[in-house]
Amino acid sequence: MKIALISTYAHPIALGMRYVSSSLKAAGHDVKILLMSSRRDTAKPDWSRAAVEALIEHLRDRDLIGLSLVTNTFHRACVLTQRIREAGLRAPIIWGGTHPTVAPDESLAIADAICVGEGEHALRELAARLEGGGDPLTVPSLSFRAGSAFGNSEVVRNRLAPLEQDLDRFPFPDWDLSTQWVAAKDGLVPARPENLRGALDTLRVETSRGCPFHCTFCNNTGLQILHQGCGKWTRLRSIENVLAELREARARFPGIRAINFVDDLFLVRREEELEEFTARYNEQIGLPLELDAFPNTVTERKVATLARLPIQLVSMGIESASQDTLENIYKRPTPLKRVAEAIALFKKYRIRTEYHYLVSNPFEPEQNVIETMRFIADHHRGRAVLRVFPLMFYPGTPLHKRACESGLIALRDVAAYDYMGTGALQFARHDYLAIWLRVVLSLRNIGGPSWLAHGIINFATSGLVRRLLDHRWFCPSVFAGYVIGRKLWRNFIYQPFIRPFKYLRSRPQAATT
């Protein structure tokens, strides 16, 4: 069967879709991957007319068309689906990914069918039935729009299939570039490494699926709730299986310069297992390594083990340094003492780290934001990189439900999807402290002293400044000053004079055999 899989993401990685493609190819199907990426990380479609026309031509001989999307690419998927139908193509269009899973109703109003949850088994079964003349309308984990190209007159919603418990059974992601194309200004070009915007400079690898925690802002929580009764949610690949994928990738793409483990759970593994991985990774792979960590999974033995690897970066989400926010708003089981200990361990073993915080939370009291600012002033300096992200209300999460119930957003506010992930600050009183948090964070990023950071916090929270907040011009002025100052610093001081020397000093060396 001839199948096309289309990525709506701005970056051409599309790891989940590559897993689906490899599963379909293993069953003998002819699969094309069409990466509708863009130069800007935007939710709004910005492809050239030539790229869309080339996409349509690639789809003319396909029997089934699949689109992969997340919430902030919802409108990109809508535009592509409309263009495909306007071209008169008769192949059924099925949507998959996080957004169709957590927001099935609005997705099913557009696509012929949607895949809810993991797609490897579901798409393989659907293709088998379409090719063999079976009934596609009973495939588990699939739902069908009334009047779809599959011939059903009513909406069909099938039960979720059990989760695959042995991740080693899945074939490795499809990196056969001979069957892949990527959007360019003049159309679709072959997905050679030089056309993939660095996707093969640092190879993304998934070592696990699911997460045992239940943070209220995270898509994982909504997915975990949805899959109750479908088997164990948190699953790990074996060390041998991960290393086998890395060996195969290095043999296929000798230009890979680093490896990035994209899941949060690598450090949830037993200490003995990490030590085994370290020894084998250094012997067989040896490339600089990036991975994510969760504070609750960090121990000194694990960090000491990581220090023996060519670690390029460890990213860890702290989200808030207010115990009240962590426990009562984010439902995150992380004592601040444990966070401080994790930070100290990464400092002790001289591992370059990146810490993430959430800002612009309308449910968070101002005092809690101030606590986070003071924590940053006291605990972060040196090799760490600090980043902030605006809180997003992703459908299916407990915080999205709370925002709907409080009237902050509508239940199905599809217009808001364009703004998810953009990081745009609102000129509101609440976001005033988020601006100052960014100032404190930037100061600590460049090694500014703790006393100066506390002085900035005291100024930002003083009575005089508070009174100025009542003037409409004040918040926009502060924000504009911050943006201009940050751009001047980065473009004329940091990038040309400081960053090159920091990179040379901190660049890890690949392990030698």
Backbone torsions as a table, in degrees:
resi	resn	phi	psi	omega
1	MET	NA	141.0	-179.4
2	LYS	-94.6	120.6	-173.6
3	ILE	-128.9	141.5	173.2
4	ALA	-117.7	133.0	175.2
5	LEU	-115.1	124.4	-174.7
6	ILE	-113.7	128.3	174.8
7	SER	-94.1	132.0	176.9
8	THR	-97.3	2.5	-173.0
9	TYR	-78.7	151.1	179.8
10	ALA	-65.5	-35.2	-179.6
11	HIS	-101.2	143.2	-172.2
12	PRO	-82.9	27.8	-179.5
13	ILE	-77.0	-60.3	175.0
14	ALA	49.0	55.2	-172.0
15	LEU	-63.7	-44.4	179.7
16	GLY	-60.2	-41.8	179.1
17	MET	-65.8	-33.3	178.0
18	ARG	-67.0	-33.6	174.1
19	TYR	-64.4	-43.2	178.3
20	VAL	-62.5	-42.7	-179.7
21	SER	-61.4	-45.0	-179.1
22	SER	-65.2	-34.5	177.2
23	SER	-65.9	-42.0	178.3
24	LEU	-67.0	-41.7	179.1
25	LYS	-64.5	-35.9	178.4
26	ALA	-63.3	-25.0	177.4
27	ALA	-88.5	4.2	175.1
28	GLY	93.9	10.4	-177.5
29	HIS	-87.6	153.2	177.6
30	ASP	-89.9	110.9	-172.9
31	VAL	-120.7	129.3	169.1
32	LYS	-105.4	140.2	170.7
33	ILE	-110.2	124.5	-178.7
34	LEU	-118.7	111.5	-172.6
35	LEU	-97.4	100.6	-179.8
36	MET	-88.1	63.7	-178.7
37	SER	-82.3	177.0	-178.5
38	SER	-145.4	162.4	179.4
39	ARG	-75.7	-24.5	179.0
40	ARG	-112.8	141.6	178.5
41	ASP	-80.1	83.8	-174.5
42	THR	-130.9	150.5	176.9
43	ALA	-79.5	-22.5	-176.6
44	LYS	-84.0	139.0	179.6
45	PRO	-60.6	131.8	178.0
46	ASP	-137.7	27.4	178.4
47	TRP	-73.8	154.4	173.8
48	SER	-73.9	157.4	176.8
49	ARG	-59.8	-37.2	-179.8
50	ALA	-64.5	-36.2	179.8
51	ALA	-66.3	-42.1	179.4
52	VAL	-67.2	-40.8	178.3
53	GLU	-63.9	-39.4	177.7
54	ALA	-65.9	-37.3	176.5
55	LEU	-59.4	-46.8	179.9
56	ILE	-58.4	-42.0	-179.8
57	GLU	-64.1	-37.8	177.8
58	HIS	-66.3	-23.4	-175.3
59	LEU	-91.6	-9.8	-170.8
60	ARG	-63.4	-29.9	-178.8
61	ASP	-100.4	9.9	-175.8
62	ARG	-87.5	144.1	178.0
63	ASP	-92.1	-20.3	-178.6
64	LEU	-150.2	137.0	-178.4
65	ILE	-122.1	125.4	177.7
66	GLY	-116.8	138.2	175.6
67	LEU	-117.6	133.8	176.8
68	SER	-106.1	130.9	-176.2
69	LEU	-149.5	156.3	168.0
70	VAL	-116.8	-179.6	-172.6
71	THR	-60.0	-44.0	-176.2
72	ASN	-80.0	2.1	170.4
73	THR	-113.2	17.4	-179.4
74	PHE	-56.5	-48.0	-177.4
75	HIS	-71.6	-28.4	173.4
76	ARG	-62.8	-41.8	178.0
77	ALA	-66.5	-38.6	177.8
78	CYS	-61.0	-44.9	-179.1
79	VAL	-63.3	-46.0	-179.5
80	LEU	-62.9	-42.6	178.9
81	THR	-61.1	-42.7	178.4
82	GLN	-63.1	-44.3	-179.9
83	ARG	-62.8	-38.8	179.0
84	ILE	-63.4	-43.9	-179.7
85	ARG	-70.2	-37.0	177.2
86	GLU	-63.1	-27.1	179.0
87	ALA	-77.6	-4.7	176.9
88	GLY	82.0	15.0	179.1
89	LEU	-72.8	137.9	-174.3
90	ARG	-99.3	-7.6	-178.7
91	ALA	-63.5	138.1	176.5
92	PRO	-61.1	146.3	179.8
93	ILE	-113.1	122.0	179.9
94	ILE	-119.8	134.4	178.0
95	TRP	-100.5	143.4	174.0
96	GLY	-143.9	167.9	-178.4
97	GLY	120.9	-174.0	-175.4
98	THR	-63.8	-44.4	-174.3
99	HIS	-66.9	-48.6	175.7
100	PRO	-57.8	-27.1	179.7
101	THR	-71.1	-45.1	-175.4
102	VAL	-92.9	-16.4	179.1
103	ALA	-132.2	65.1	-172.6
104	PRO	-67.7	-33.6	-173.8
105	ASP	-63.9	-50.7	-178.2
106	GLU	-70.7	-27.4	176.3
107	SER	-73.1	-41.0	-178.5
108	LEU	-71.3	-17.3	176.1
109	ALA	-72.0	-13.4	-176.1
110	ILE	-115.9	-49.7	-178.2
111	ALA	-79.2	158.7	172.9
112	ASP	-67.7	-35.4	-179.7
113	ALA	-152.9	160.4	175.5
114	ILE	-132.3	151.4	173.4
115	CYS	-104.7	122.0	-179.8
116	VAL	-98.9	116.9	-178.6
117	GLY	92.4	-159.0	-177.4
118	GLU	-66.7	139.0	-168.1
119	GLY	-103.9	-7.2	-173.9
120	GLU	-58.1	-54.2	-177.3
121	HIS	-72.2	-39.9	-176.1
122	ALA	-64.5	-47.9	-179.4
123	LEU	-67.6	-34.9	178.0
124	ARG	-65.4	-41.8	178.7
125	GLU	-67.7	-41.0	178.3
126	LEU	-60.9	-46.9	-179.9
127	ALA	-62.0	-39.3	179.8
128	ALA	-63.5	-41.2	-179.3
129	ARG	-71.9	-38.9	178.0
130	LEU	-64.5	-38.1	-179.3
131	GLU	-74.5	-35.5	-175.7
132	GLY	-95.0	1.9	179.6
133	GLY	81.4	17.1	177.5
134	GLY	-81.7	-179.4	-178.4
135	ASP	-88.5	109.5	-179.2
136	PRO	-74.6	-17.9	-172.3
137	LEU	-74.9	-5.2	179.8
138	THR	-111.4	10.4	-180.0
139	VAL	-67.5	125.2	178.7
140	PRO	-58.8	148.0	178.4
141	SER	75.3	0.8	178.4
142	LEU	-108.6	144.3	172.6
143	SER	-126.0	150.3	-172.4
144	PHE	-128.6	135.3	177.2
145	ARG	-71.8	144.6	174.7
146	ALA	-63.4	131.7	-178.2
147	GLY	75.0	27.0	-178.2
148	SER	-77.4	175.5	177.8
149	ALA	-68.4	-9.1	177.7
150	PHE	-84.6	-3.9	173.1
151	GLY	90.3	7.5	179.3
152	ASN	-84.7	143.0	-179.8
153	SER	-94.6	-15.8	179.8
154	GLU	-125.4	161.0	175.9
155	VAL	-65.4	134.7	178.0
156	VAL	-119.5	125.6	177.6
157	ARG	-124.9	110.1	-178.8
158	ASN	-92.8	155.8	179.0
159	ARG	-64.4	158.9	176.6
160	LEU	-75.2	139.2	175.5
161	ALA	-75.4	154.2	174.5
162	PRO	-59.6	145.9	178.6
163	LEU	-71.6	141.4	173.6
164	GLU	-67.0	120.7	-176.7
165	GLN	-87.4	-26.9	-179.3
166	ASP	-104.9	94.6	-177.5
167	LEU	-64.8	-20.3	178.6
168	ASP	-65.8	-16.7	179.8
169	ARG	-74.1	-21.4	179.6
170	PHE	-74.0	138.3	170.8
171	PRO	-63.9	158.2	178.7
172	PHE	-65.2	156.0	179.3
173	PRO	-54.4	148.1	-175.4
174	ASP	-78.3	104.7	174.5
175	TRP	-113.9	27.5	173.4
176	ASP	-79.0	93.1	-172.0
177	LEU	-69.3	-11.8	-179.8
178	SER	-68.4	-17.6	179.5
179	THR	-113.3	24.6	-175.8
180	GLN	-132.0	144.7	178.6
181	TRP	-135.0	153.7	-176.6
182	VAL	-131.6	142.8	-177.7
183	ALA	-65.0	138.1	175.6
184	ALA	-139.0	176.3	-177.4
185	LYS	-60.3	-37.5	-174.8
186	ASP	-99.6	10.5	179.6
187	GLY	141.2	-141.6	173.6
188	LEU	-111.9	129.9	-178.5
189	VAL	-113.9	154.1	177.4
190	PRO	-55.7	142.1	-175.3
191	ALA	-81.4	61.5	172.9
192	ARG	-75.1	156.4	-177.9
193	PRO	-51.4	-37.8	-178.3
194	GLU	-70.0	-15.9	179.0
195	ASN	-96.9	0.3	-173.6
196	LEU	-102.0	18.9	172.4
197	ARG	51.3	45.1	175.5
198	GLY	79.6	7.7	-177.9
199	ALA	-62.0	-25.2	179.6
200	LEU	-106.2	7.3	169.1
201	ASP	-74.4	-48.1	173.1
202	THR	-117.1	111.4	-176.5
203	LEU	-79.4	125.4	176.6
204	ARG	-85.6	132.3	-177.2
205	VAL	-134.0	134.8	177.6
206	GLU	-98.8	116.7	-178.9
207	THR	-100.9	-5.9	-179.5
208	SER	-159.7	170.1	171.6
209	ARG	-135.6	146.6	-178.5
210	GLY	83.8	171.7	179.8
211	CYS	-151.4	136.6	-177.6
212	PRO	-77.3	-9.3	-176.4
213	PHE	-93.9	167.9	-171.7
214	HIS	-132.0	48.4	-179.6
215	CYS	-62.8	134.3	-170.1
216	THR	-70.8	-17.0	-178.1
217	PHE	-95.7	-6.9	-168.0
218	CYS	-96.8	137.2	176.6
219	ASN	-55.8	-32.1	-177.7
220	ASN	-57.2	-36.6	-178.0
221	THR	-65.1	-45.7	177.3
222	GLY	-61.1	-39.4	178.8
223	LEU	-67.5	-39.2	179.7
224	GLN	-64.6	-40.4	177.1
225	ILE	-62.5	-43.3	-178.1
226	LEU	-62.3	-36.0	-174.0
227	HIS	-95.1	15.9	175.7
228	GLN	-59.8	132.3	-178.3
229	GLY	87.6	1.0	-178.9
230	CYS	-101.7	10.6	-178.5
231	GLY	110.5	176.5	-178.8
232	LYS	-60.5	128.2	-175.7
233	TRP	-79.1	-43.1	-178.0
234	THR	-89.5	119.5	-176.6
235	ARG	-135.3	141.0	-178.1
236	LEU	-115.2	140.2	168.9
237	ARG	-77.8	152.6	177.2
238	SER	-71.4	155.1	177.9
239	ILE	-58.9	-43.2	-179.5
240	GLU	-62.0	-40.4	-179.5
241	ASN	-65.1	-41.7	177.8
242	VAL	-63.4	-46.3	-179.8
243	LEU	-64.8	-35.8	177.8
244	ALA	-62.6	-41.4	176.5
245	GLU	-62.1	-42.1	-179.7
246	LEU	-65.3	-40.7	178.3
247	ARG	-62.7	-43.2	180.0
248	GLU	-64.7	-42.2	-179.3
249	ALA	-64.5	-41.8	179.1
250	ARG	-64.7	-37.6	178.5
251	ALA	-67.4	-35.8	-179.0
252	ARG	-78.9	-38.3	-176.6
253	PHE	-127.0	86.5	-179.1
254	PRO	-62.6	-16.7	-177.8
255	GLY	-80.9	-2.3	177.9
256	ILE	-59.9	128.3	-176.1
257	ARG	-105.9	-17.4	-178.6
258	ALA	-159.1	163.3	178.5
259	ILE	-120.0	137.5	177.9
260	ASN	-124.2	114.7	172.6
261	PHE	-81.6	113.0	-168.1
262	VAL	-86.8	-7.4	-179.5
263	ASP	-93.1	167.5	-176.1
264	ASP	-91.2	-3.3	-163.6
265	LEU	-109.9	11.2	-177.4
266	PHE	-60.5	-38.1	-178.2
267	LEU	-81.3	0.1	174.8
268	VAL	-76.2	-13.6	179.5
269	ARG	-65.7	156.3	179.2
270	ARG	-62.4	151.0	-178.0
271	GLU	-59.7	-38.7	178.8
272	GLU	-65.4	-37.4	178.6
273	GLU	-66.2	-39.7	177.6
274	LEU	-64.5	-38.2	178.6
275	GLU	-65.8	-40.0	175.5
276	GLU	-62.6	-45.6	179.0
277	PHE	-59.5	-43.8	-177.7
278	THR	-58.6	-47.3	-178.8
279	ALA	-62.7	-44.8	-176.6
280	ARG	-73.0	-36.4	178.9
281	TYR	-64.2	-46.5	179.2
282	ASN	-61.5	-34.8	-178.7
283	GLU	-76.5	-41.0	-170.3
284	GLN	-99.9	-28.8	-173.3
285	ILE	-116.9	-68.6	174.0
286	GLY	75.6	5.3	-179.1
287	LEU	-81.5	153.0	173.0
288	PRO	-53.4	142.8	-169.4
289	LEU	-126.1	136.1	172.5
290	GLU	-118.2	140.9	177.9
291	LEU	-154.0	164.6	178.4
292	ASP	-104.1	154.8	179.5
293	ALA	-136.3	153.5	173.7
294	PHE	-114.2	131.4	-173.6
295	PRO	-50.9	-37.4	-176.8
296	ASN	-66.8	-18.5	-177.7
297	THR	-98.7	1.9	-176.0
298	VAL	-90.1	123.7	172.5
299	THR	-129.3	163.2	-178.2
300	GLU	-65.0	-38.6	179.6
301	ARG	-62.9	-39.9	179.0
302	LYS	-66.9	-42.8	-179.8
303	VAL	-66.4	-39.2	176.5
304	ALA	-61.8	-35.9	176.5
305	THR	-67.1	-43.5	178.3
306	LEU	-60.2	-34.7	-178.2
307	ALA	-63.3	-18.4	177.5
308	ARG	-86.9	-7.0	176.0
309	LEU	-92.6	159.0	174.3
310	PRO	-77.9	66.2	-175.0
311	ILE	-71.2	123.8	176.0
312	GLN	-90.6	-37.3	-178.7
313	LEU	-165.1	139.3	168.2
314	VAL	-117.4	123.6	178.2
315	SER	-103.5	136.6	-179.4
316	MET	-138.3	127.4	177.0
317	GLY	-82.7	117.4	173.5
318	ILE	-96.6	-40.1	174.2
319	GLU	73.3	-50.0	177.9
320	SER	-155.0	147.0	175.0
321	ALA	-106.5	23.3	171.7
322	SER	-104.9	121.7	-179.7
323	GLN	-62.7	-33.8	177.7
324	ASP	-63.2	-45.1	179.0
325	THR	-64.3	-43.8	-179.0
326	LEU	-61.4	-45.4	-173.4
327	GLU	-81.4	-43.9	-169.0
328	ASN	-99.1	-20.9	179.9
329	ILE	-106.9	-48.5	-177.8
330	TYR	-91.8	-11.3	-178.2
331	LYS	51.5	44.0	-175.2
332	ARG	-104.5	114.1	-173.0
333	PRO	-79.2	63.9	-174.5
334	THR	-128.4	101.1	173.8
335	PRO	-63.8	138.7	-179.9
336	LEU	-59.5	-30.5	176.6
337	LYS	-60.2	-39.1	179.1
338	ARG	-67.2	-38.1	177.4
339	VAL	-63.0	-47.2	179.8
340	ALA	-61.6	-38.4	178.3
341	GLU	-65.2	-40.7	178.9
342	ALA	-63.5	-43.9	178.4
343	ILE	-60.1	-43.9	-179.5
344	ALA	-63.5	-37.5	179.9
345	LEU	-66.3	-43.9	178.2
346	PHE	-64.1	-34.7	174.9
347	LYS	-66.0	-44.9	-176.9
348	LYS	-58.5	-43.0	-176.8
349	TYR	-94.3	10.5	172.9
350	ARG	54.8	45.4	176.1
351	ILE	-98.7	126.2	179.9
352	ARG	-66.4	128.1	-174.2
353	THR	-128.3	157.0	175.6
354	GLU	-131.7	124.5	-177.6
355	TYR	-111.8	137.5	-175.2
356	HIS	-112.9	138.3	176.3
357	TYR	-127.0	151.1	175.7
358	LEU	-102.7	137.7	178.2
359	VAL	-127.6	174.1	176.5
360	SER	62.4	42.2	176.1
361	ASN	-92.4	110.6	-177.2
362	PRO	-67.7	-15.2	179.9
363	PHE	-92.5	-2.2	-175.5
364	GLU	-96.0	123.9	176.4
365	PRO	-61.8	150.8	-178.5
366	GLU	-58.8	-36.9	-179.1
367	GLN	-60.2	-34.2	179.1
368	ASN	-67.6	-36.7	176.6
369	VAL	-65.3	-40.6	178.4
370	ILE	-62.9	-39.4	176.4
371	GLU	-59.7	-40.5	177.4
372	THR	-63.9	-42.0	179.1
373	MET	-61.1	-42.7	-179.2
374	ARG	-70.4	-33.5	175.7
375	PHE	-63.0	-43.8	177.4
376	ILE	-60.7	-42.9	179.9
377	ALA	-63.0	-32.1	-175.0
378	ASP	-89.6	-29.5	-166.8
379	HIS	-115.0	-14.4	-173.5
380	HIS	-112.9	124.1	172.8
381	ARG	-173.2	156.6	174.7
382	GLY	98.6	-125.7	-173.5
383	ARG	-79.9	-7.2	-177.4
384	ALA	-76.0	149.0	172.4
385	VAL	-115.3	131.5	-178.0
386	LEU	-110.4	133.6	179.6
387	ARG	-134.3	147.9	176.0
388	VAL	-120.3	148.2	178.0
389	PHE	-133.0	138.4	177.1
390	PRO	-69.6	141.5	177.1
391	LEU	-65.7	129.8	178.7
392	MET	-114.4	138.9	178.0
393	PHE	-93.8	87.8	-178.4
394	TYR	-80.3	134.6	179.2
395	PRO	-54.2	141.8	179.3
396	GLY	92.3	-12.3	-179.3
397	THR	-91.3	153.8	176.8
398	PRO	-58.1	-35.5	179.0
399	LEU	-70.2	-32.6	174.5
400	HIS	-63.0	-44.0	177.6
401	LYS	-61.2	-42.7	179.1
402	ARG	-64.4	-40.6	179.2
403	ALA	-64.8	-36.7	177.0
404	CYS	-67.3	-45.1	-178.3
405	GLU	-65.6	-30.2	179.9
406	SER	-87.4	-3.2	178.3
407	GLY	83.3	9.3	178.7
408	LEU	-69.5	-37.8	178.1
409	ILE	-137.3	160.6	174.9
410	ALA	-82.0	155.9	-177.1
411	LEU	-57.1	-43.1	179.4
412	ARG	-123.7	63.1	179.7
413	ASP	-86.6	80.6	-176.4
414	VAL	-67.5	-23.0	178.1
415	ALA	-63.8	-29.1	-179.7
416	ALA	-71.1	-17.9	-176.6
417	TYR	-64.3	-28.8	179.7
418	ASP	-64.1	-24.3	-174.7
419	TYR	-97.1	-7.5	179.2
420	MET	-69.8	128.2	179.6
421	GLY	86.9	-1.9	-179.3
422	THR	-80.6	-26.3	179.8
423	GLY	75.7	15.2	-178.8
424	ALA	-72.4	128.5	178.1
425	LEU	-84.2	144.4	174.3
426	GLN	-94.8	143.0	178.6
427	PHE	-80.5	64.0	-178.9
428	ALA	-116.1	160.5	-179.1
429	ARG	-58.9	-39.4	-178.6
430	HIS	-63.3	-39.2	-176.6
431	ASP	-77.4	-6.1	176.6
432	TYR	-58.1	-47.2	179.4
433	LEU	-67.6	-30.3	175.8
434	ALA	-61.8	-36.4	176.8
435	ILE	-63.5	-47.3	-179.0
436	TRP	-67.6	-32.2	174.7
437	LEU	-61.2	-40.7	176.8
438	ARG	-63.6	-36.5	178.1
439	VAL	-64.2	-47.3	178.8
440	VAL	-61.8	-43.7	179.7
441	LEU	-61.2	-44.2	179.5
442	SER	-63.1	-39.4	178.5
443	LEU	-61.2	-45.2	179.8
444	ARG	-70.1	-30.5	177.6
445	ASN	-60.3	-35.4	-178.8
446	ILE	-93.4	8.4	177.5
447	GLY	86.7	18.1	178.1
448	GLY	-62.8	149.3	-174.7
449	PRO	-69.7	154.2	-178.7
450	SER	-63.6	-39.0	-177.7
451	TRP	-62.7	-36.1	178.2
452	LEU	-69.1	-38.7	177.4
453	ALA	-61.6	-43.8	178.1
454	HIS	-65.8	-35.0	176.9
455	GLY	-62.9	-41.0	177.0
456	ILE	-63.4	-41.5	178.5
457	ILE	-62.8	-43.5	178.9
458	ASN	-62.0	-40.1	177.9
459	PHE	-65.9	-45.4	-176.8
460	ALA	-63.7	-28.3	-177.7
461	THR	-104.2	11.5	-179.5
462	SER	-72.3	162.1	-179.2
463	GLY	-63.1	-38.1	180.0
464	LEU	-61.4	-48.0	-178.8
465	VAL	-64.9	-37.6	178.6
466	ARG	-60.8	-39.3	178.4
467	ARG	-67.8	-32.9	179.1
468	LEU	-68.1	-22.5	-179.9
469	LEU	-60.6	-23.1	-179.4
470	ASP	-73.3	-12.1	176.5
471	HIS	-90.0	129.5	-173.6
472	ARG	-61.4	-27.9	-175.5
473	TRP	-79.4	-17.0	-169.1
474	PHE	-69.1	-52.5	-177.9
475	CYS	-61.5	-46.0	175.9
476	PRO	-60.5	-34.6	179.6
477	SER	-67.5	-43.7	178.4
478	VAL	-62.2	-44.4	-179.7
479	PHE	-63.2	-44.1	179.5
480	ALA	-62.7	-41.7	177.4
481	GLY	-62.2	-40.0	178.4
482	TYR	-64.1	-46.4	-178.3
483	VAL	-63.0	-47.0	-179.0
484	ILE	-63.7	-46.5	179.5
485	GLY	-61.1	-41.1	179.6
486	ARG	-64.2	-43.0	179.5
487	LYS	-66.0	-40.5	178.1
488	LEU	-62.8	-43.9	179.3
489	TRP	-61.7	-50.2	-175.0
490	ARG	-67.7	-43.2	-172.2
491	ASN	-81.4	-32.2	-172.2
492	PHE	-111.5	-11.8	-179.9
493	ILE	-124.5	-59.6	-172.8
494	TYR	-66.7	-55.7	-175.1
495	GLN	-60.5	-47.3	-176.6
496	PRO	-79.5	-28.1	-170.2
497	PHE	-115.0	-31.7	-171.9
498	ILE	-103.9	-47.9	-174.8
499	ARG	-58.2	-43.7	-180.0
500	PRO	-57.0	-39.4	-178.7
501	PHE	-74.2	-37.2	176.9
502	LYS	-64.4	-39.6	-179.3
503	TYR	-65.4	-44.5	-179.2
504	LEU	-64.7	-35.2	-178.5
505	ARG	-72.9	-36.6	-173.2
506	SER	-99.6	-4.6	-174.2
507	ARG	-64.2	123.3	179.9
508	PRO	-73.7	152.4	176.2
509	GLN	-98.9	138.0	177.3
510	ALA	-62.5	139.1	178.7
511	ALA	-66.0	145.2	178.9
512	THR	-105.4	147.7	-179.9
513	THR	-83.9	NA	NA
